[in-house]
């Protein structure tokens, strides 16, 4: 074989060998790249799965916290209602004790002056209605007090009669009428000894009617207007409880 031909053949063989090596290198690098991409994909999937699991746990914990918060709120409401009922029971017991301590002789002695001055005591018509209230005959007591107010609109016991009308309606769970009566006592007779009690019971009535903000506003007004009254003490307790 001539020398030049041998050289040419050698060049061709070298070129082929070089080309194969380059191709092998390229395939190796391509394989490495694909492996890295696959690794990144798998890592991303694992991270996504972990994130989903974390979100699920976080949601579960949030739901448990929400349920626990609702349960606590219900328990607080129950405790609050029990406290309110106890306060009202104490207030009512104190009122009944006060009423029981009041002389009732005029109820059984209608010949006593019915329209005298302060020294003569409450009018007989008022005492008769009050006796019905004391006997828990609330419907008849309401009619008795209303009749008294109709015939004695300027009586010094008008505020008291209106207050007891409110108490009767409150006891009978007629909250709108109780609200109206207590509101009239506080608004029309602000200087009456019954005005602080009327505001307190107005606040209780509004709370029972689920008008919480108005109820709290009434308690604040009571404390501001009659700060040294026993009713103000009860109002402060209600504000503290809320």
PAZAPA-4460 file (N, C-alpha, C; in steps of 0.05 Angstrom, whole numbers, plus 32768, in hexadecimal, padded with zeros to 4 digits):
% residues 242
    n_x    n_y    n_z   ca_x   ca_y   ca_z    c_x    c_y    c_z   seq   type   mol
   8012   7FE8   8000   8000   8000   8000   8012   8018   8000     1      X     A
   800D   802C   7FEF   801E   8044   7FEE   801D   8052   8009     2      X     A
   8031   8061   800F   8033   806F   8029   801D   8083   802D     3      X     A
   8016   8091   8019   8002   80A6   801C   7FE7   809A   8023     4      X     A
   7FE2   8083   8018   7FC9   8076   801D   7FC7   806D   803A     5      X     A
   7FDE   8063   8043   7FDE   805A   805F   7FDA   8071   8072     6      X     A
   7FE5   8088   806C   7FE1   80A0   807D   7FC3   80A8   807D     7      X     A
   7FB7   80A8   8065   7F9B   80B0   8063   7F8A   809C   8072     8      X     A
   7F90   8083   8071   7F80   806F   8080   7F83   8073   809E     9      X     A
   7F9B   807B   80A6   7FA0   8080   80C2   7F90   8098   80CC    10      X     A
   7F8F   80AC   80BB   7F80   80C4   80C2   7F63   80BE   80C6    11      X     A
   7F58   80AE   80B3   7F3C   80A6   80B4   7F35   8096   80CD    12      X     A
   7F48   8083   80D4   7F43   8073   80EB   7F44   8084   8105    13      X     A
   7F57   8097   8106   7F59   80A9   811D   7F41   80BA   8120    14      X     A
   7F38   80C4   8109   7F20   80D5   8109   7F07   80C6   8113    15      X     A
   7F05   80AD   810A   7EEF   809C   8113   7EF0   8097   8131    16      X     A
   7F08   8091   813A   7F0B   808C   8156   7F05   80A5   8167    17      X     A
   7F0E   80BC   815D   7F09   80D6   816B   7EEB   80DC   816C    18      X     A
   7EDE   80D7   8155   7EC1   80DC   8154   7EB2   80CA   8167    19      X     A
   7EBA   80B1   8169   7EAC   809E   817C   7EB0   80A7   8198    20      X     A
   7EC9   80B0   819F   7ECE   80BA   81BA   7EBD   80D2   81C1    21      X     A
   7EBC   80E4   81AE   7EAC   80FD   81B2   7E8E   80F6   81B6    22      X     A
   7E85   80E3   81A5   7E69   80DA   81A7   7E63   80CD   81C2    23      X     A
   7E76   80BC   81CB   7E73   80AF   81E5   7E72   80C4   81FB    24      X     A
   7E83   80D8   81F9   7E84   80ED   820E   7E69   80FC   820F    25      X     A
   7E5F   8102   81F6   7E46   8111   81F5   7E2F   8101   8201    26      X     A
   7E2F   80E7   81FA   7E1A   80D6   8205   7E1C   80D3   8224    27      X     A
   7E34   80D3   822D   7E39   80D1   824A   7E2E   80EA   8258    28      X     A
   7E35   8101   824C   7E2C   811A   8258   7E0E   811D   8257    29      X     A
   7E02   8114   8240   7DE5   8115   823E   7DD8   8104   8253    30      X     A
   7DE4   80EC   8258   7DD9   80DA   826C   7DDB   80E7   8288    31      X     A
   7DF1   80F4   828D   7DF5   8101   82A7   7DE0   8117   82AA    32      X     A
   7DDB   8127   8295   7DC8   813D   8296   7DAC   8132   829B    33      X     A
   7DA5   811C   828D   7D8B   8111   8290   7D87   8106   82AD    34      X     A
   7D9D   80FB   82B8   7D9C   80F0   82D3   7D98   8107   82E7    35      X     A
   7DA6   811E   82E2   7DA3   8135   82F4   7D86   8140   82F2    36      X     A
   7D7C   8141   82DA   7D60   814B   82D6   7D4C   8139   82E4    37      X     A
   7D50   811F   82E1   7D3E   810C   82EE   7D40   810F   830D    38      X     A
   7D59   8113   8317   7D5D   8117   8333   7D4E   8130   833D    39      X     A
   7D50   8145   832D   7D42   815E   8334   7D24   815A   8334    40      X     A
   7D1A   814C   8320   7CFD   8146   831F   7CF4   8137   8337    41      X     A
   7D03   8122   833E   7CFB   8112   8355   7CFD   8122   836F    42      X     A
   7D11   8132   8371   7D14   8143   8389   7CFD   8157   838B    43      X     A
   7CF5   8162   8374   7CDE   8175   8373   7CC4   8167   837C    44      X     A
   7CC1   814E   8372   7CA9   813F   8379   7CA8   8139   8397    45      X     A
   7CC0   8132   83A2   7CC1   812C   83BF   7CBB   8145   83CF    46      X     A
   7CC7   815C   83C6   7CC2   8175   83D4   7CA4   817D   83D3    47      X     A
   7C98   8179   83BB   7C7C   817F   83B8   7C6B   816D   83CB    48      X     A
   7C72   8153   83CC   7C64   8141   83DE   7C67   8149   83FB    49      X     A
   7C7F   8151   8403   7C83   815A   841E   7C73   8173   8424    50      X     A
   7C73   8186   8410   7C63   819E   8414   7C45   8198   8417    51      X     A
   7C3C   8186   8407   7C1F   817E   8409   7C19   8171   8424    52      X     A
   7C2C   8160   842E   7C28   8154   8448   7C29   8169   845E    53      X     A
   7C3B   817C   845B   7C3D   8192   846F   7C23   81A3   846F    54      X     A
   7C19   81A9   8457   7C00   81B9   8454   7BE9   81AA   8461    55      X     A
   7BE9   818F   845C   7BD3   817F   8467   7BD4   817F   8486    56      X     A
   7BEC   817C   8491   7BEF   817C   84AE   7BE7   8198   84B9    57      X     A
   7BF0   81AD   84AB   7BEA   81C8   84B4   7BCC   81CD   84B4    58      X     A
   7BBE   81C4   849F   7BA1   81C7   849D   7B93   81B8   84B3    59      X     A
   7B9D   819F   84B8   7B91   818F   84CD   7B94   819C   84E8    60      X     A
   7BAC   81A7   84ED   7BB0   81B5   8507   7B9F   81CE   8509    61      X     A
   7B9C   81DC   84F2   7B8B   81F4   84F2   7B6E   81ED   84F8    62      X     A
   7B65   81D7   84ED   7B49   81CE   84F2   7B45   81C6   850F    63      X     A
   7B59   81B9   851A   7B58   81B1   8536   7B57   81CA   8548    64      X     A
   7B68   81DD   8541   7B69   81F6   8551   7B4F   8205   854F    65      X     A
   7B43   8206   8537   7B29   8213   8533   7B13   8206   8543    66      X     A
   7B13   81EB   8542   7AFF   81DC   8551   7B03   81E0   856F    67      X     A
   7B1C   81E0   8578   7B21   81E5   8595   7B19   8201   859D    68      X     A
   7B1E   8215   858C   7B16   8230   8591   7AF8   8233   8594    69      X     A
   7AEA   8226   8581   7ACC   8226   8582   7AC2   8219   859B    70      X     A
   7ACE   8203   85A3   7AC6   81F5   85BB   7ACA   8207   85D4    71      X     A
   7AE1   8214   85D5   7AE8   8226   85EB   7AD3   823D   85EC    72      X     A
   7ACD   8248   85D4   7AB9   825E   85D3   7A9E   8255   85DD    73      X     A
   7A96   823C   85D6   7A7C   8232   85DF   7A7C   822F   85FE    74      X     A
   7A93   8225   8608   7A95   8221   8625   7A94   823C   8633    75      X     A
   7AA2   8250   8627   7AA2   826B   8633   7A86   8277   8632    76      X     A
   7A77   8272   861D   7A5C   827C   861B   7A4A   826F   8630    77      X     A
   7A4E   8255   8634   7A3E   8246   8648   7A44   8251   8664    78      X     A
   7A5F   8255   8669   7A67   825F   8683   7A5C   827B   8688    79      X     A
   7A5D   828B   8672   7A53   82A7   8674   7A35   82A7   8679    80      X     A
   7A26   8296   866B   7A09   8295   866F   7A02   828C   868C    81      X     A
   7A12   8278   8695   7A0D   826F   86B1   7A13   8285   86C5    82      X     A
   7A28   8294   86BF   7A2F   82AA   86D1   7A1A   82C0   86D1    83      X     A
   7A0F   82C5   86B8   79FA   82D9   86B5   79E1   82D0   86C4    84      X     A
   79DA   82B7   86C0   79C2   82AC   86CE   79C5   82AD   86EC    85      X     A
   79DD   82A7   86F6   79E2   82A8   8712   79E0   82C5   871D    86      X     A
   79EC   82D8   870D   79EA   82F4   8715   79CD   82FD   8717    87      X     A
   79BE   82F6   8702   79A2   82FE   8701   7992   82F1   8718    88      X     A
   7998   82D8   871E   798B   82CA   8733   7990   82D7   874E    89      X     A
   79AA   82DF   8752   79B1   82ED   876B   79A3   8308   876D    90      X     A
   79A3   8316   8756   7995   8330   8756   7978   832D   875C    91      X     A
   796B   8319   874F   794F   8315   8753   7949   830C   8770    92      X     A
   795A   82FB   877C   7957   82F2   8797   7959   830A   87AA    93      X     A
   796D   831C   87A4   7970   8334   87B5   7957   8346   87B3    94      X     A
   794C   8349   879B   7935   8359   8798   791D   834D   87A7    95      X     A
   791A   8332   87A4   7904   8325   87B2   7907   8327   87D0    96      X     A
   7920   8326   87DA   7925   8329   87F7   791E   8345   8800    97      X     A
   7925   8358   87EF   791F   8374   87F5   7900   8378   87F5    98      X     A
   78F3   836B   87E2   78D6   836E   87E0   78C9   8361   87F8    99      X     A
   78D4   834A   8800   78C8   833B   8817   78CB   834B   8830   100      X     A
   78E1   835B   8831   78E6   836B   8849   78D5   8384   884A   101      X     A
   78C9   838B   8834   78B8   83A3   8832   789D   839E   8840   102      X     A
   7893   83B1   884E   7879   83AD   885B   7863   83A8   8847   103      X     A
   7853   8393   884A   783E   838C   8838   7822   8392   8844   104      X     A
   7822   83A0   885B   7808   83A3   8869   77F4   83B1   8858   105      X     A
   77FE   83C3   8846   77EC   83D3   8835   77DE   83C1   8820   106      X     A
   77EA   83AA   881A   77DD   8398   8807   77C4   838C   8812   107      X     A
   77C4   8387   882C   77AD   837B   8839   779C   838F   8848   108      X     A
   77A4   83A8   8845   7796   83BE   8853   7790   83D4   883F   109      X     A
   777E   83CF   882C   7778   83E2   8817   776C   83FC   8821   110      X     A
   7766   83FE   883B   775B   8417   8845   7770   842C   8849   111      X     A
   778A   8424   8846   77A0   8437   8849   779E   844B   8833   112      X     A
   77A8   8463   8837   77A7   8478   8822   77B5   846E   8809   113      X     A
   77A8   8471   87F2   77B3   8466   87D9   77C0   847C   87C8   114      X     A
   77BC   8495   87D0   77C8   84AA   87BF   77D4   84C0   87D1   115      X     A
   77E0   84B7   87E7   77EC   84CB   87F9   7808   84D2   87F0   116      X     A
   7816   84E0   8801   7831   84E8   87FB   7845   84D1   8800   117      X     A
   785E   84D8   8801   7873   84C4   8804   786F   84B4   881E   118      X     A
   7867   84C3   8834   7865   84B6   884E   784F   84A1   884F   119      X     A
   783B   84A4   883D   7825   8491   883D   782C   8477   8830   120      X     A
   7843   8474   8823   784A   845C   8816   783F   8459   87FA   121      X     A
   7845   8443   87EC   783B   843E   87D1   781C   843D   87D0   122      X     A
   7811   8446   87BA   77F3   8445   87B8   77EA   8428   87B8   123      X     A
   77D2   8423   87C0   77C7   8408   87C2   77C7   83FA   87A7   124      X     A
   77C1   8408   8791   77C0   83FC   8777   77DC   83F2   876F   125      X     A
   77F0   8401   8776   780C   83F9   8770   7813   83E0   8781   126      X     A
   780C   83E1   879A   7812   83CB   87AC   7803   83B1   87A4   127      X     A
   77EC   83B4   879A   77DD   839D   8790   77EB   8390   8779   128      X     A
   77F4   83A0   8766   7803   8396   874F   781E   8389   8758   129      X     A
   782A   8396   876B   7844   838C   8775   7840   8371   8784   130      X     A
   7829   836F   8791   7823   8355   879E   781F   833F   878A   131      X     A
   7813   8345   8773   7811   8331   875D   782C   8329   8753   132      X     A
   783E   833D   8750   7859   8337   8747   7867   8325   875B   133      X     A
   7865   832C   8775   7872   831C   878A   7868   8300   878A   134      X     A
   784F   82FC   8782   7843   82E1   8781   7849   82D3   8766   135      X     A
   785A   82DF   8756   7862   82D4   873C   784A   82D3   8728   136      X     A
   7836   82E3   872D   7820   82E6   871A   7826   82FD   8707   137      X     A
   7839   82F8   86F5   7844   830D   86E5   7831   831A   86D1   138      X     A
   7820   830A   86C5   780E   8315   86B1   77FB   8329   86BE   139      X     A
   77EF   8321   86D5   77DD   8333   86E3   77EB   834A   86EF   140      X     A
   7804   8346   86F8   7814   835C   8702   7819   8371   86ED   141      X     A
   781F   8368   86D5   7822   837C   86BF   7809   838C   86BB   142      X     A
   77F2   837F   86BA   77D9   838E   86B7   77D4   83A1   86CF   143      X     A
   77DC   8398   86E7   77D8   83A9   86FE   77EA   83C2   86FD   144      X     A
   7803   83BE   86F6   7816   83D5   86F5   780E   83E8   86DE   145      X     A
   7805   83DD   86C7   77FC   83EE   86B1   77E4   83FE   86B8   146      X     A
   77D1   83F2   86C7   77BA   8400   86D0   77C2   8417   86E3   147      X     A
   77D5   8411   86F5   77DE   8425   8708   77EB   843C   86F9   148      X     A
   77FB   8437   86E4   7808   844C   86D5   77F4   845D   86C6   149      X     A
   77DF   844F   86BD   77CA   845E   86AD   77BC   8472   86BF   150      X     A
   77B6   846A   86D7   77A8   847C   86E9   77BA   848D   86FA   151      X     A
   77D3   8487   86FB   77E6   8496   870C   7800   849C   86FC   152      X     A
   77FE   84A9   86E5   7816   84AD   86D4   782B   84BE   86E1   153      X     A
   7824   84CF   86F4   7837   84E1   8701   7840   84D7   871C   154      X     A
   7838   84BF   8724   783F   84B5   873E   785D   84B1   8741   155      X     A
   7866   84B4   875A   7882   84B0   8760   788A   8493   875D   156      X     A
   7875   8481   875B   787A   8465   8757   7877   845C   873A   157      X     A
   7874   8470   8728   7871   8469   870C   7889   845B   8701   158      X     A
   78A1   8464   8708   78BA   8457   86FE   78BC   843B   8709   159      X     A
   78B5   8437   8722   78B5   841C   872E   78A2   840A   8720   160      X     A
   7889   8414   871B   7875   8403   870D   787F   83FB   86F2   161      X     A
   788B   840E   86E3   7895   8407   86C8   78AC   83F4   86CA   162      X     A
   78BD   83F6   86DE   78D3   83E4   86E1   78C8   83C7   86E6   163      X     A
   78B4   83C5   86F8   78AA   83AA   86FE   789B   839E   86E6   164      X     A
   7890   83AF   86D5   7885   83A5   86BC   789B   8398   86AB   165      X     A
   78B2   83A6   86AA   78C8   839B   869C   78D2   8380   86A8   166      X     A
   78D3   837F   86C2   78DB   8366   86D0   78C7   834F   86C9   167      X     A
   78AE   8356   86C9   789A   8341   86C2   789E   8336   86A6   168      X     A
   78A1   8349   8693   78A5   8340   8677   78BF   8330   8674   169      X     A
   78D4   8339   8683   78EE   832B   8682   78EB   830F   868C   170      X     A
   78DC   830C   86A3   78D8   82F1   86AE   78C8   82DF   869C   171      X     A
   78B5   82EC   868D   78A4   82DD   867A   78B2   82D9   865F   172      X     A
   78CC   82E2   865D   78DC   82DF   8645   78D1   82EF   862E   173      X     A
   78C1   8304   8634   78B8   8316   861F   78CD   832D   861D   174      X     A
   78E3   8327   8611   78FA   8339   8612   78F5   8354   8605   175      X     A
   78E8   8355   85ED   78E3   836F   85E1   78D3   8382   85F4   176      X     A
   78BF   8378   8601   78AF   8389   8613   78BF   8390   862C   177      X     A
   78CF   837D   8635   78E0   8383   864C   78F4   8399   8645   178      X     A
   7900   8397   862E   7912   83AC   8624   7905   83C7   8623   179      X     A
   78EC   83C8   8619   78DE   83E1   8616   78D9   83EE   8632   180      X     A
   78D0   83DD   8645   78CA   83E7   8660   78E3   83F1   866E   181      X     A
   78F9   83E2   866E   7912   83EB   867B   791D   8404   866E   182      X     A
   791A   8406   8654   7924   841D   8645   7915   8436   864E   183      X     A
   78FA   8433   8651   78EA   844A   865A   78F1   8453   8676   184      X     A
   78F6   8440   8687   78FE   8448   86A3   7917   8458   86A2   185      X     A
   792C   844E   8694   7945   845C   8694   7943   8477   8685   186      X     A
   7933   8478   8670   7931   8491   8660   791F   84A5   866C   187      X     A
   7908   849D   8678   78F4   84B0   8682   78F8   84B7   869F   188      X     A
   7906   84A5   86AE   7909   84AA   86CA   7927   84A7   86D3   189      X     A
   7939   84B7   86C7   7955   84B3   86CD   795D   84B8   86EA   190      X     A
   794C   84C7   86F9   7952   84CD   8715   7944   84B9   8729   191      X     A
   7936   84A6   871D   7929   8492   872E   793D   847E   8739   192      X     A
   7939   8475   8752   794B   8460   875D   794A   8447   874C   193      X     A
   7935   8443   873C   7934   842C   872B   7943   842F   8710   194      X     A
   794C   8446   870A   7959   844B   86F0   7972   843A   86ED   195      X     A
   7984   8438   8701   799C   8426   86FE   7994   8409   86F9   196      X     A
   7981   8400   8709   7978   83E4   8706   796B   83DF   86EB   197      X     A
   795D   83F3   86E1   7950   83F1   86C6   7966   83EF   86B1   198      X     A
   797B   83FF   86B3   7991   83FD   869F   799E   83E2   86A1   199      X     A
   79A2   83D8   86B9   79AF   83BD   86BC   799E   83A8   86AF   200      X     A
   7984   83A8   86B4   7972   8394   86A8   796F   8398   868A   201      X     A
   7971   83B1   8682   7970   83B6   8665   7989   83A9   8658   202      X     A
   79A0   83AB   8665   79B8   839E   865B   79B5   8380   865A   203      X     A
   79AA   8374   866F   79A4   8358   8670   7992   834F   8659   204      X     A
   797D   8360   8655   7969   8359   8641   7976   835A   8625   205      X     A
   7986   836E   861F   7993   8370   8605   79A6   8359   8601   206      X     A
   79B4   8351   8616   79C6   833A   8614   79B6   8320   860E   207      X     A
   799F   831D   861B   798E   8306   8615   7983   8306   85F9   208      X     A
   7981   831F   85ED   7977   8322   85D2   798E   8320   85BE   209      X     A
   79A6   8319   85C7   79BE   8316   85B6   79C7   8331   85AA   210      X     A
   79C1   8347   85B8   79CA   8361   85B0   79E1   8369   85C2   211      X     A
   79F8   835B   85BF   7A0E   835D   85D2   7A19   8379   85D3   212      X     A
   7A1F   8386   85BC   7A2B   83A0   85BB   7A1A   83B5   85C9   213      X     A
   7A00   83B4   85C4   79ED   83C6   85D1   79ED   83C1   85EF   214      X     A
   79ED   83A8   85F7   79ED   83A0   8613   7A05   83AC   8621   215      X     A
   7A1D   83A9   8616   7A35   83B3   8622   7A35   83D2   8624   216      X     A
   7A29   83DE   860F   7A27   83FC   8610   7A15   8405   8627   217      X     A
   79FF   83F6   862C   79ED   83FD   8642   79FC   83FA   865D   218      X     A
   7A0B   83E4   8660   7A1A   83E1   8679   7A2E   83F8   867D   219      X     A
   7A3B   8400   8668   7A4E   8416   866A   7A40   8430   8672   220      X     A
   7A28   8434   8665   7A18   844C   866C   7A0F   844C   8689   221      X     A
   7A08   8434   8693   79FF   8431   86AF   7A16   8438   86C2   222      X     A
   7A2E   842E   86BC   7A45   8434   86CE   7A4C   8451   86CE   223      X     A
   7A4A   845E   86B6   7A50   847A   86B4   7A3B   848C   86C2   224      X     A
   7A21   8484   86BF   7A0C   8495   86CA   7A07   8490   86E8   225      X     A
   7A0B   8477   86F1   7A05   8470   870D   7A1C   845F   8718   226      X     A
   7A34   846B   871A   7A4C   845B   8721   7A4C   844E   873C   227      X     A
   7A3D   845A   874F   7A3D   844F   876B   7A26   843D   8771   228      X     A
   7A15   8437   875D   79FD   8427   8761   7A05   8409   8762   229      X     A
   79F5   83F9   8770   79FA   83DC   876F   79F7   83D1   8753   230      X     A
   79E6   83DD   8743   79E2   83D3   8728   79FC   83D7   8718   231      X     A
   7A0B   83EC   871E   7A24   83F1   8710   7A39   83DB   8715   232      X     A
   7A38   83D0   872E   7A4A   83BA   8734   7A45   83A2   8722   233      X     A
   7A2B   839C   871F   7A23   8386   870D   7A2B   838C   86F0   234      X     A
   7A28   83A5   86E8   7A30   83AC   86CD   7A4E   83A9   86C8   235      X     A
   7A5E   83B0   86DC   7A7B   83AD   86D9   7A82   838F   86D7   236      X     A
   7A74   837E   86E6   7A79   8362   86E5   7A73   8357   86C9   237      X     A
   7A5D   8361   86BD   7A56   8357   86A2   7A6B   8361   868E   238      X     A
   7A74   837A   8691   7A88   8384   867E   7AA2   8374   8681   239      X     A
   7AAA   836E   8699   7AC2   835F   869E   7AC0   8343   8692   240      X     A
   7AA8   8337   8694   7AA4   831C   8689   7AA5   831C   866B   241      X     A
   7AA0   8333   865E   7AA2   8334   8641   7ABC   833F   8638   242      X     A
***
